[in-house]
Amino acid sequence: MTDSKMSEIRTWIVSAWLPEQSLLIGQLSRGRKLERFSPNLQVCGPYAFLTTGVGTPRAALALGSALTSASAAGAVSKSVYFVATAGAYRPDYGLNSAHAVSSALWTDSAMAAGLAYLPKTDRFEQLHSSGIGGVHAAEAALRAVSTPGITLDHVAATRFSGFAELENLEIYGVALAALSHNIRWNGVLGVSNRVGSAAHDEWKLNHETASAAAQNKLHELFAEELSQ
């Protein structure tokens, strides 16, 4: 792919892996040619579809590097949309439901318990999304936390539930990379499991349905922006 194709990018669709964005690729490409720039980046007109791999560090590095390359090619990126599955800390949010995210934060069980800290950084530092406009402006959005690994411990999950509703391993890294490039970000997460010891088994049962719900919700909430 040439730099001229990269320069057309305005909107980024970001996920940890391809199944979490495959429906959106079909919806947004609309028969236009989809070109592969690298193993984890495909571009179609103004849309870039990026997969980051699992975890906050990989997400921050993958998106940050891609945004830098696109900018160097002349792209003027306007928005980053993260779409993925998540675990819910409380039963209030049903399996396979989808929710916009109001903010992302990063912590671990030691920081949540006050046993560790980051110098000059609030242990619950939140990165706020750009919000939802139009007819959906009043829709309640949830907070999401990224942790170093999937939380299995009930005590840690209870602590985290005091300041977030959902857990996802990449969203903080995506938000951090977007904001470091002065690009607005939004996220939609589909609830695939409850956070706890049975999380992975539940995820295996529900991730396809939860991912589809998140992708469709993203397309619904940001229909105007995703109609280029």
N, C-alpha and C positions, 0 to 999 in steps of 0.2 A: 504494500500500500504506500502511496506517495504522501509527502507532507501536505499536499493540497487536500487530500481526503481528511487528514487529521485536522486541518485548519477549519473544516466545516462543523466540527463538534461544538454543540451548545449545551447538550443535556446528557448527563451520565446516569446510567442505570447500573447499580452496583449490588452484588450479592457475593456470598462466600463461594458458591458453586453454581454451575449452569442450571440445574433443575429449578432453582429459585428465581430464575428470570426468563425461562424458556417461553412461557406464555406471552410475556411482554415483548420478547423479540418478534414473535409472530404478529402481535397486534400493532407494533410500531413500525415494523419494516414495510408492511403493506405492499408487498410485492417488489419493493426496491431491492437492489443488489446489496447483500450483506457481505462485507469484506473483512477478512481476518488480518489484523495488524500484528498480533503476537498470539502465543498460545492461550492467553487469558483476556484478550481484547478483540472485540468485533465492532465494526463501525458501519452504520447505515445512515447516510445523509447527516442530519444534525445529532443523531443518537450514537452514543458509545455504550457498549455493553461490556462491563468489566467484572471478572470474577477474581476474588482476592485470595482465596484459601482461608483456612480456619484460624481464628484468633485475632485479637486486637493488634499485635505487632504486624502481622502479615497484612491486615486490612489497611493500616496506616501507610505502610511502605508501598503496597501495590497501588493504592489510589494516589498517594503523593507523587510517586514516580510517573504515573500515567498523566496526571495533571500537568506536571512539569514538562513532559515531552510534548503534550498537546499545545501548551502555551508557546513553547519554542517553535512549533510549526505554524503558529499564528492563530490558533483557536482562541475564541473568547467564550469560555465556559460560563454558563449562567446558573445551572442547577445541578445538584447531585441528589439522586433518589436512591435510598437504600431499601431493599426489599428482602425479607428473610423470614425464617421461623424463629420462635422464641419459647422459652419456658415461662409459665406464670407462677408467681409466688403464692397467690391466693386463689381460691376456687371461684372468685367473682367473675372471672373471664373464661368463658367456655372454650373447650377444645375446638379447634378449627375456626374460631372467630378471628377477625383481623382488626388491627388498631393502628391509628396514626400515633407517632411518637412526638412528645413535646420536648424531651430533653434526653441526653445520653450522659452517663457518668461511668467512671471506672473505679473499682475498689477491689479489695480481697477480704477474706475473713479476718485476717490479722488487723488490717486497718479499721474494719467495721467494729472490731472488738476493742479498739484503742491500744493494741499491742504493737503497732507499727505506724509509721507516718512518712509522708513525703515532705521534705523541707520546702517552705514557702508555697505550699499547695494545700488547699482545703482537701481533707480526705474524701469529701463527697462533692468534688468539683463537677459542676454540670455544664454541658455544652448544649445550648438551646437551639432547637430547630427554627426554621423560618416561619412556621405556622401554616395554617390552612386558610385559604381565601374562598371567595364566592359563597355559594349557597351552603357550603359545609363549614363555614367559619365557626359556628357554635358547637361543632362536634367535639366531644371530649377526647383529648389525646392523653396518652399514658407516658410514664417515665420508664426508661430502660437502663439497666446497668450491665456493663461488660466486666467480666471477671477473668482471671488468668485461665481458669478451666471451668467446666460444667460443675455446678454446685450439687453435691450429693448429700451433704450434712444438713440435718433438719435445723440445728441451732443457727448455722450460718444463714440458711434460707430465711429463717425468721427475722434475723437482724436485717438482711437486705430488704425484706418486705416492708420495713419501716420507711424506706425512702425511694422505693421503685416498685412498679407492678410487674415488670417483665425482665427476663434475663436473656441476653444475646451476646455472643462472644466477640462480634466484630463492630457493632454500631458505634462505639466510642472512637475506635480507630478511624472509621469512615468520617465521622463528624469532625475529628481533629484535623484530618488531612484537608477536608473541604474548607474549614474555617481558616486554616493556615494559608490557603490560596485565595481567601476573601470570596469564597463561593458559598451561596446559600445551600443548605441541605435539609432534606426531609426524609423520614423513614416510615415504613409501614411493616408491621410484624404480624405474622399469623401464629396463633397459639397452638403449638404442636404437642405440648406436654406440661405437666406440673413439675416444678422444680423439686428434686428429691431423688431418692435412691432408685426409683423406677423410671427416671426421666428418659433414658435411652430407649428402653423398650416401648414406652409411649410414643417417643419421637418416631421410631420405625413404623409404627402403625398409622401415624397421622401426618407425617411431614409432607406428603404429596398434596393432601387436601388442604392443610394449613398454608402451604406455599401458594397454591392456586388462589385461596381466599385473599392472601396478602397482595398478590399481583393484581387481581381484579379490583381490590379496594384502592390500591395506588392509582390505577387507571381511572377509577371513578372520582377520587378526590382531586386529582390534578389533571382532569380531562382537557382543560384549556391549554395548559402548558405542554401536555403530551399529545398535541395535535398538529405538530409542525409538518 
